[in-house]
Amino acid sequence: MTALARAARSLARTPGPTLAAVAALGLAGAAIAGRGLSALLFEVRPADPLTFTMAAAALVVVAAAACARPALRAARVDPGVALREE
């Protein structure tokens, strides 16, 4: 494994616990809001597990992509060059 790959993996792993906590809070909030909006839902239960799973998976993929792009970009920069430019 190259140094670039190790640095990218390290930078991408950092937001993992935050992402998990936010996803859990979001699912809890969605469950509460679903119960309140149950009269507006048509042929979907307020706590439909498939809907919750798919929505959470989509948000995790988007958040991971949002974290990975800057991490890969930062990993490509030579630390010496970055320190000299400041």
Phi, psi and omega in degrees: 000133182281165179297324178297317180293320179295317180295318179295318179296319180295316180291327181284334182282338185301314183280004183304307180298323178295317179298318179296318180294317180293321178297319179295317178295321178295319178295319178296316178296321178293324178295318179293315180294325179297321177295321180290330182258018185299334179290337182268348182277134182246116179058029174224129178291152181299331180239053181292117185295325180294317179296316180296317182295314181294320179294317179294319179296318179297318179292323178294320179296316179296317179294320178296320178294322179293330178276326186287321184298309178294328180294317178294321179295318179292328181289338181280344184280134176287126182301323179296318179294318181296320180289325180290329182285338179280000000 
